[in-house]
Amino acid sequence: MRRRDFLALAGTTGTLACLSPISQLPVEDDEAVLQARPRRPSSSVVPGRHKLGLSPDRDGLLYVPKGHKANVMAPLAIMLHGAGRNGQAMEYTFALADDFGVVIVAPDSRERTWDAVLGGFGGDVAYIDAALRYTFSRCAIDSTKIAVAGFSDGASYALSLGTANGDLFSHVMAFSPGFMAAAEHRGKPRIFISHGTEDAILPIDTTSRMLVPKLTADGYDVKYREFDGPHTVPVPIAREAFQWFTA
């Protein structure tokens, strides 16, 4: 992998090709709602990479940044992988976590991609809730700096879950999203979207260039970055997003 560009991760589902940017997939609103909230930790965890240990099969990672102090509240970002991948695909953000002091949770989707992409919220919401409870019990988290973020299918899911849980998430970072499920919106998280103008997997004209005006019209504060490139996350774009989130 060249450091100039993170590789476009393979495995985006064909489902996205037939979805409109604001999908009308059936959604039960309560199934999209996360219950976990930051609280005083009952234990602690040392800096570094840890398995969540919540599932024997598809599980995920918790990354605690270097220099993290258990008694100091830190920002938290949930990083969601693309289709056909798992939480390890988001390890490229761990260096940024160190630079910006961000705790990262990178869960694995229950199936080949996230539930809302396949047809509706369900098991992934429950698993992310469990991962959050696990993290909140071990790390002091700043409730005003909690982001959900992702790439490709993970970006679509971040937008969908983030706008449905704006009372929990202060920020959403969506790198090359394809669509957003039409769940009931709660709160108004700030949103960062990036997309490559040469994206052949999720073409920009039928995705972000339609999503951004809709979100803006709905009253969201959206920061949008287009770049010359394919279905990928350039290092400067990822760094800008983390700086925007933690500012």
PAGUFI-189662 format. One record per residue (C-alpha): z negated, x negated, y; residue in one letter; residue number from 1. Coordinates in pm, 1 decimal. Example, Ala and Ser with C-alpha at 12.3 -4.5 7.8 and 13.67 -1.06 7.14 Angstrom:
BEGIN
{z = -780.0 x = -1230.0 y = -450.0 rest = A nr = 1} $
{z = -714.0 x = -1367.0 y = -106.0 rest = S nr = 2} $
//
This chain:
BEGIN
{z = 0.0 x = 0.0 y = 0.0 rest = M nr = 1} $
{z = 91.2 x = -133.4 y = 342.1 rest = R nr = 2} $
{z = -192.8 x = -97.7 y = 592.0 rest = R nr = 3} $
{z = 57.2 x = 16.1 y = 855.5 rest = R nr = 4} $
{z = 95.5 x = 349.2 y = 676.9 rest = D nr = 5} $
{z = -111.5 x = 518.4 y = 411.6 rest = F nr = 6} $
{z = 119.2 x = 617.7 y = 127.3 rest = L nr = 7} $
{z = 225.8 x = 979.5 y = 107.4 rest = A nr = 8} $
{z = 32.5 x = 1096.7 y = -197.5 rest = L nr = 9} $
{z = 245.1 x = 1258.6 y = -466.8 rest = A nr = 10} $
{z = 195.2 x = 1603.1 y = -611.0 rest = G nr = 11} $
{z = 230.7 x = 1863.8 y = -335.6 rest = T nr = 12} $
{z = 270.4 x = 2197.1 y = -510.4 rest = T nr = 13} $
{z = 583.9 x = 2404.2 y = -489.0 rest = G nr = 14} $
{z = 360.3 x = 2694.3 y = -385.6 rest = T nr = 15} $
{z = 368.0 x = 2575.1 y = -27.1 rest = L nr = 16} $
{z = 742.6 x = 2594.5 y = -5.0 rest = A nr = 17} $
{z = 730.6 x = 2974.4 y = -27.0 rest = C nr = 18} $
{z = 432.9 x = 3036.9 y = 201.7 rest = L nr = 19} $
{z = 457.3 x = 3122.6 y = 568.2 rest = S nr = 20} $
{z = 241.0 x = 2906.0 y = 799.6 rest = P nr = 21} $
{z = -7.6 x = 3193.4 y = 838.3 rest = I nr = 22} $
{z = -23.5 x = 3309.4 y = 478.5 rest = S nr = 23} $
{z = -89.6 x = 3669.0 y = 381.4 rest = Q nr = 24} $
{z = -233.4 x = 3573.1 y = 42.9 rest = L nr = 25} $
{z = -508.7 x = 3819.1 y = -57.2 rest = P nr = 26} $
{z = -844.6 x = 3692.4 y = 66.9 rest = V nr = 27} $
{z = -1192.6 x = 3829.3 y = 8.1 rest = E nr = 28} $
{z = -1369.0 x = 3718.2 y = 325.7 rest = D nr = 29} $
{z = -1707.7 x = 3665.4 y = 162.6 rest = D nr = 30} $
{z = -1547.9 x = 3433.4 y = -93.9 rest = E nr = 31} $
{z = -1446.3 x = 3197.4 y = 187.2 rest = A nr = 32} $
{z = -1794.9 x = 3169.3 y = 337.2 rest = V nr = 33} $
{z = -2008.0 x = 2858.4 y = 279.7 rest = L nr = 34} $
{z = -2385.4 x = 2903.1 y = 265.1 rest = Q nr = 35} $
{z = -2513.7 x = 2541.4 y = 280.4 rest = A nr = 36} $
{z = -2661.9 x = 2423.2 y = 609.6 rest = R nr = 37} $
{z = -2812.7 x = 2091.2 y = 726.5 rest = P nr = 38} $
{z = -3185.6 x = 2054.9 y = 669.3 rest = R nr = 39} $
{z = -3452.3 x = 1788.3 y = 651.3 rest = R nr = 40} $
{z = -3360.7 x = 1564.6 y = 353.9 rest = P nr = 41} $
{z = -3600.8 x = 1566.6 y = 59.7 rest = S nr = 42} $
{z = -3475.0 x = 1230.4 y = -72.1 rest = S nr = 43} $
{z = -3248.9 x = 949.1 y = 45.7 rest = S nr = 44} $
{z = -2946.1 x = 751.3 y = -64.9 rest = V nr = 45} $
{z = -2843.4 x = 394.5 y = 11.4 rest = V nr = 46} $
{z = -2520.4 x = 313.4 y = 195.6 rest = P nr = 47} $
{z = -2210.7 x = 287.3 y = -20.3 rest = G nr = 48} $
{z = -1997.0 x = 486.4 y = -261.1 rest = R nr = 49} $
{z = -2167.1 x = 731.5 y = -498.1 rest = H nr = 50} $
{z = -2046.8 x = 985.3 y = -752.1 rest = K nr = 51} $
{z = -2161.3 x = 1336.3 y = -672.1 rest = L nr = 52} $
{z = -2258.7 x = 1391.3 y = -1033.4 rest = G nr = 53} $
{z = -2216.7 x = 1768.9 y = -1005.7 rest = L nr = 54} $
{z = -1949.5 x = 1808.0 y = -1274.3 rest = S nr = 55} $
{z = -1873.5 x = 1615.8 y = -1596.5 rest = P nr = 56} $
{z = -1500.2 x = 1644.5 y = -1539.0 rest = D nr = 57} $
{z = -1363.4 x = 1684.9 y = -1188.0 rest = R nr = 58} $
{z = -1643.3 x = 1571.5 y = -958.6 rest = D nr = 59} $
{z = -1605.6 x = 1380.8 y = -629.8 rest = G nr = 60} $
{z = -1760.1 x = 1113.6 y = -411.4 rest = L nr = 61} $
{z = -2027.1 x = 1075.2 y = -144.9 rest = L nr = 62} $
{z = -1982.5 x = 779.8 y = 90.0 rest = Y nr = 63} $
{z = -2271.0 x = 670.6 y = 311.1 rest = V nr = 64} $
{z = -2155.4 x = 428.5 y = 584.7 rest = P nr = 65} $
{z = -2282.6 x = 76.6 y = 631.4 rest = K nr = 66} $
{z = -2585.2 x = 61.1 y = 858.8 rest = G nr = 67} $
{z = -2677.5 x = 423.1 y = 793.6 rest = H nr = 68} $
{z = -3045.2 x = 493.3 y = 864.3 rest = K nr = 69} $
{z = -3206.6 x = 773.9 y = 668.1 rest = A nr = 70} $
{z = -3402.1 x = 897.6 y = 971.3 rest = N nr = 71} $
{z = -3103.3 x = 908.3 y = 1209.6 rest = V nr = 72} $
{z = -2873.7 x = 1211.9 y = 1207.2 rest = M nr = 73} $
{z = -2512.1 x = 1121.3 y = 1130.3 rest = A nr = 74} $
{z = -2179.8 x = 1305.8 y = 1157.0 rest = P nr = 75} $
{z = -2040.1 x = 1443.0 y = 830.9 rest = L nr = 76} $
{z = -1676.6 x = 1485.2 y = 725.7 rest = A nr = 77} $
{z = -1558.7 x = 1664.6 y = 412.4 rest = I nr = 78} $
{z = -1231.5 x = 1497.9 y = 311.4 rest = M nr = 79} $
{z = -994.6 x = 1706.9 y = 96.6 rest = L nr = 80} $
{z = -723.0 x = 1543.3 y = -113.9 rest = H nr = 81} $
{z = -362.8 x = 1650.3 y = -168.0 rest = G nr = 82} $
{z = -229.5 x = 1831.9 y = -474.0 rest = A nr = 83} $
{z = -254.7 x = 1657.8 y = -809.1 rest = G nr = 84} $
{z = -513.7 x = 1412.2 y = -682.5 rest = R nr = 85} $
{z = -892.5 x = 1386.6 y = -659.4 rest = N nr = 86} $
{z = -1158.6 x = 1270.1 y = -417.0 rest = G nr = 87} $
{z = -1079.2 x = 904.5 y = -482.8 rest = Q nr = 88} $
{z = -751.6 x = 957.1 y = -296.7 rest = A nr = 89} $
{z = -955.2 x = 985.0 y = 23.8 rest = M nr = 90} $
{z = -1121.4 x = 644.1 y = -11.2 rest = E nr = 91} $
{z = -893.2 x = 511.9 y = 263.5 rest = Y nr = 92} $
{z = -1121.5 x = 691.0 y = 511.0 rest = T nr = 93} $
{z = -1430.7 x = 494.8 y = 403.4 rest = F nr = 94} $
{z = -1349.8 x = 203.1 y = 633.9 rest = A nr = 95} $
{z = -1326.7 x = 450.8 y = 921.8 rest = L nr = 96} $
{z = -1658.7 x = 597.4 y = 810.2 rest = A nr = 97} $
{z = -1814.0 x = 252.9 y = 849.5 rest = D nr = 98} $
{z = -1657.4 x = 206.8 y = 1193.4 rest = D nr = 99} $
{z = -1771.2 x = 546.1 y = 1326.3 rest = F nr = 100} $
{z = -2093.5 x = 598.1 y = 1129.0 rest = G nr = 101} $
{z = -1968.0 x = 906.6 y = 943.5 rest = V nr = 102} $
{z = -2102.4 x = 1030.1 y = 609.7 rest = V nr = 103} $
{z = -1811.7 x = 1144.4 y = 390.2 rest = I nr = 104} $
{z = -1801.4 x = 1394.5 y = 106.0 rest = V nr = 105} $
{z = -1476.7 x = 1384.7 y = -94.3 rest = A nr = 106} $
{z = -1492.0 x = 1655.6 y = -364.1 rest = P nr = 107} $
{z = -1238.2 x = 1710.6 y = -639.9 rest = D nr = 108} $
{z = -1059.1 x = 2046.3 y = -646.1 rest = S nr = 109} $
{z = -1137.8 x = 2255.6 y = -955.1 rest = R nr = 110} $
{z = -771.6 x = 2282.4 y = -1054.1 rest = E nr = 111} $
{z = -458.5 x = 2081.5 y = -970.8 rest = R nr = 112} $
{z = -497.7 x = 2182.8 y = -607.1 rest = T nr = 113} $
{z = -727.2 x = 2394.4 y = -388.4 rest = W nr = 114} $
{z = -792.8 x = 2756.2 y = -478.1 rest = D nr = 115} $
{z = -656.0 x = 2918.0 y = -161.0 rest = A nr = 116} $
{z = -325.3 x = 2736.5 y = -216.8 rest = V nr = 117} $
{z = -305.5 x = 2886.9 y = -564.9 rest = L nr = 118} $
{z = -389.2 x = 3240.6 y = -456.1 rest = G nr = 119} $
{z = -736.5 x = 3297.0 y = -310.5 rest = G nr = 120} $
{z = -1077.2 x = 3146.0 y = -236.3 rest = F nr = 121} $
{z = -1314.0 x = 3103.3 y = -529.1 rest = G nr = 122} $
{z = -1435.5 x = 2809.9 y = -736.2 rest = G nr = 123} $
{z = -1357.4 x = 2540.4 y = -479.5 rest = D nr = 124} $
{z = -1569.7 x = 2713.2 y = -215.3 rest = V nr = 125} $
{z = -1863.8 x = 2723.7 y = -456.7 rest = A nr = 126} $
{z = -1817.6 x = 2357.1 y = -547.6 rest = Y nr = 127} $
{z = -1791.5 x = 2243.0 y = -185.8 rest = I nr = 128} $
{z = -2106.7 x = 2445.2 y = -114.1 rest = D nr = 129} $
{z = -2286.5 x = 2259.6 y = -395.5 rest = A nr = 130} $
{z = -2157.3 x = 1923.4 y = -265.4 rest = A nr = 131} $
{z = -2287.0 x = 2008.4 y = 81.3 rest = L nr = 132} $
{z = -2629.6 x = 2107.8 y = -48.7 rest = R nr = 133} $
{z = -2640.8 x = 1780.7 y = -242.8 rest = Y nr = 134} $
{z = -2553.2 x = 1584.1 y = 71.3 rest = T nr = 135} $
{z = -2786.7 x = 1772.8 y = 305.6 rest = F nr = 136} $
{z = -3076.0 x = 1706.8 y = 67.6 rest = S nr = 137} $
{z = -3014.8 x = 1329.4 y = 89.3 rest = R nr = 138} $
{z = -2870.9 x = 1259.1 y = 435.2 rest = C nr = 139} $
{z = -2982.6 x = 1361.7 y = 783.0 rest = A nr = 140} $
{z = -2674.4 x = 1531.5 y = 928.2 rest = I nr = 141} $
{z = -2601.1 x = 1622.0 y = 1290.2 rest = D nr = 142} $
{z = -2527.9 x = 1995.7 y = 1280.7 rest = S nr = 143} $
{z = -2306.8 x = 1962.4 y = 1591.2 rest = T nr = 144} $
{z = -2077.9 x = 1709.0 y = 1419.3 rest = K nr = 145} $
{z = -1960.8 x = 1849.8 y = 1085.9 rest = I nr = 146} $
{z = -1588.2 x = 1833.7 y = 1009.7 rest = A nr = 147} $
{z = -1365.4 x = 1953.2 y = 729.1 rest = V nr = 148} $
{z = -1050.2 x = 1745.4 y = 696.7 rest = A nr = 149} $
{z = -765.1 x = 1685.6 y = 457.2 rest = G nr = 150} $
{z = -411.7 x = 1573.2 y = 386.8 rest = F nr = 151} $
{z = -119.7 x = 1794.3 y = 275.7 rest = S nr = 152} $
{z = -262.3 x = 2073.5 y = 54.0 rest = D nr = 153} $
{z = -604.4 x = 1942.8 y = 159.8 rest = G nr = 154} $
{z = -503.8 x = 1987.5 y = 524.5 rest = A nr = 155} $
{z = -394.3 x = 2346.1 y = 458.9 rest = S nr = 156} $
{z = -727.2 x = 2409.7 y = 289.0 rest = Y nr = 157} $
{z = -920.2 x = 2239.6 y = 570.8 rest = A nr = 158} $
{z = -758.6 x = 2472.1 y = 826.0 rest = L nr = 159} $
{z = -822.8 x = 2775.9 y = 607.0 rest = S nr = 160} $
{z = -1183.7 x = 2693.6 y = 520.9 rest = L nr = 161} $
{z = -1261.0 x = 2550.5 y = 863.9 rest = G nr = 162} $
{z = -1158.0 x = 2856.5 y = 1062.3 rest = T nr = 163} $
{z = -1339.2 x = 3082.7 y = 813.3 rest = A nr = 164} $
{z = -1658.4 x = 2878.3 y = 861.7 rest = N nr = 165} $
{z = -1654.7 x = 2785.3 y = 1228.4 rest = G nr = 166} $
{z = -2026.2 x = 2857.6 y = 1242.6 rest = D nr = 167} $
{z = -2075.1 x = 2551.2 y = 1017.9 rest = L nr = 168} $
{z = -1780.9 x = 2326.4 y = 1104.0 rest = F nr = 169} $
{z = -1758.4 x = 2194.2 y = 1457.6 rest = S nr = 170} $
{z = -1425.3 x = 2019.2 y = 1390.9 rest = H nr = 171} $
{z = -1120.4 x = 2045.5 y = 1164.7 rest = V nr = 172} $
{z = -884.0 x = 1751.7 y = 1100.5 rest = M nr = 173} $
{z = -557.7 x = 1851.9 y = 932.2 rest = A nr = 174} $
{z = -311.1 x = 1575.6 y = 846.1 rest = F nr = 175} $
{z = 32.7 x = 1726.9 y = 763.8 rest = S nr = 176} $
{z = -73.8 x = 2084.9 y = 677.4 rest = P nr = 177} $
{z = 158.2 x = 2343.9 y = 526.1 rest = G nr = 178} $
{z = -11.8 x = 2676.0 y = 601.2 rest = F nr = 179} $
{z = -338.9 x = 2851.9 y = 679.4 rest = M nr = 180} $
{z = -481.9 x = 3137.0 y = 471.1 rest = A nr = 181} $
{z = -548.8 x = 3452.8 y = 669.9 rest = A nr = 182} $
{z = -923.8 x = 3478.7 y = 615.3 rest = A nr = 183} $
{z = -1156.6 x = 3625.6 y = 877.4 rest = E nr = 184} $
{z = -1223.0 x = 3364.3 y = 1145.8 rest = H nr = 185} $
{z = -1579.7 x = 3273.8 y = 1239.0 rest = R nr = 186} $
{z = -1660.2 x = 3059.7 y = 1540.1 rest = G nr = 187} $
{z = -1414.7 x = 2830.7 y = 1713.8 rest = K nr = 188} $
{z = -1411.3 x = 2476.8 y = 1569.0 rest = P nr = 189} $
{z = -1206.8 x = 2219.6 y = 1758.2 rest = R nr = 190} $
{z = -890.3 x = 2128.1 y = 1567.3 rest = I nr = 191} $
{z = -689.5 x = 1804.9 y = 1528.6 rest = F nr = 192} $
{z = -346.3 x = 1832.4 y = 1363.0 rest = I nr = 193} $
{z = -97.2 x = 1553.5 y = 1295.3 rest = S nr = 194} $
{z = 246.7 x = 1569.9 y = 1136.1 rest = H nr = 195} $
{z = 542.5 x = 1339.6 y = 1078.2 rest = G nr = 196} $
{z = 875.1 x = 1441.0 y = 1227.2 rest = T nr = 197} $
{z = 1053.9 x = 1316.2 y = 913.5 rest = E nr = 198} $
{z = 830.2 x = 1497.8 y = 665.0 rest = D nr = 199} $
{z = 1057.0 x = 1612.9 y = 379.9 rest = A nr = 200} $
{z = 774.5 x = 1766.1 y = 173.5 rest = I nr = 201} $
{z = 623.9 x = 1996.1 y = 435.7 rest = L nr = 202} $
{z = 888.8 x = 2002.0 y = 713.1 rest = P nr = 203} $
{z = 732.3 x = 2001.5 y = 1057.3 rest = I nr = 204} $
{z = 949.2 x = 2282.0 y = 1202.3 rest = D nr = 205} $
{z = 819.5 x = 2538.9 y = 953.6 rest = T nr = 206} $
{z = 457.6 x = 2418.8 y = 941.9 rest = T nr = 207} $
{z = 270.8 x = 2246.4 y = 1225.4 rest = S nr = 208} $
{z = 516.1 x = 2344.0 y = 1497.3 rest = R nr = 209} $
{z = 443.8 x = 2706.5 y = 1407.6 rest = M nr = 210} $
{z = 73.3 x = 2666.7 y = 1330.8 rest = L nr = 211} $
{z = -24.3 x = 2492.5 y = 1654.1 rest = V nr = 212} $
{z = 107.5 x = 2759.2 y = 1896.1 rest = P nr = 213} $
{z = -54.7 x = 3032.2 y = 1685.5 rest = K nr = 214} $
{z = -392.7 x = 2857.2 y = 1683.0 rest = L nr = 215} $
{z = -371.0 x = 2787.4 y = 2056.1 rest = T nr = 216} $
{z = -285.9 x = 3151.9 y = 2126.9 rest = A nr = 217} $
{z = -589.8 x = 3251.2 y = 1921.0 rest = D nr = 218} $
{z = -812.4 x = 3050.0 y = 2154.6 rest = G nr = 219} $
{z = -864.5 x = 2731.1 y = 1954.0 rest = Y nr = 220} $
{z = -890.0 x = 2393.0 y = 2124.9 rest = D nr = 221} $
{z = -611.7 x = 2204.9 y = 1940.6 rest = V nr = 222} $
{z = -522.6 x = 1837.0 y = 1972.2 rest = K nr = 223} $
{z = -177.1 x = 1783.1 y = 1823.3 rest = Y nr = 224} $
{z = -7.8 x = 1455.6 y = 1735.8 rest = R nr = 225} $
{z = 348.2 x = 1420.3 y = 1611.2 rest = E nr = 226} $
{z = 463.9 x = 1080.5 y = 1487.8 rest = F nr = 227} $
{z = 788.8 x = 928.2 y = 1366.1 rest = D nr = 228} $
{z = 743.3 x = 914.4 y = 990.9 rest = G nr = 229} $
{z = 729.7 x = 1097.0 y = 656.9 rest = P nr = 230} $
{z = 455.6 x = 1285.8 y = 470.4 rest = H nr = 231} $
{z = 174.3 x = 1040.1 y = 535.4 rest = T nr = 232} $
{z = -126.7 x = 954.2 y = 752.3 rest = V nr = 233} $
{z = -65.0 x = 648.3 y = 971.0 rest = P nr = 234} $
{z = -374.1 x = 435.0 y = 1030.8 rest = V nr = 235} $
{z = -368.5 x = 482.4 y = 1412.8 rest = P nr = 236} $
{z = -352.8 x = 861.6 y = 1369.5 rest = I nr = 237} $
{z = -647.9 x = 865.3 y = 1128.5 rest = A nr = 238} $
{z = -846.9 x = 640.9 y = 1361.4 rest = R nr = 239} $
{z = -769.3 x = 862.3 y = 1660.3 rest = E nr = 240} $
{z = -887.7 x = 1166.4 y = 1466.3 rest = A nr = 241} $
{z = -1218.2 x = 1004.2 y = 1373.6 rest = F nr = 242} $
{z = -1270.7 x = 885.0 y = 1730.4 rest = Q nr = 243} $
{z = -1196.1 x = 1238.1 y = 1857.8 rest = W nr = 244} $
{z = -1440.2 x = 1385.4 y = 1604.9 rest = F nr = 245} $
{z = -1728.8 x = 1151.9 y = 1685.7 rest = T nr = 246} $
{z = -1684.4 x = 1134.9 y = 2065.2 rest = A nr = 247} $
//
